[in-house]
């Protein structure tokens, strides 16, 4: 069942940072779930229809790679946002990054194959 609210997976090893990010998202009506490592992230990715995964800079390289590898192999279509130090110096700045990423449209496919316009568009 898809929610009318965006749902974001917060992946980070620092529970305080994740809690603050979750509170900022909640204030804007964005639901979130916090996990602390790749194993927890992968466990919930199959059960919850997320719109986006936010990967924290505090998460070690091996866990970041494991999450990314899973998302690519699963062809999940979930948007991924990597946070770097300074991205969340203010709650407003963090929220703007999330909202901008959620509003982004996916790029058009580069290989259209035997694409043809519908007769009504000719």
Secondary structure as UniProt FT lines:
FT   STRAND          7..11
FT   HELIX           15..27
FT   TURN            28..29
FT   STRAND          31..35
FT   HELIX           38..45
FT   TURN            46..47
FT   STRAND          52..55
FT   TURN            57..58
FT   HELIX           61..74
FT   STRAND          79..82
FT   TURN            85..88
FT   HELIX           91..103
FT   HELIX           119..121
//
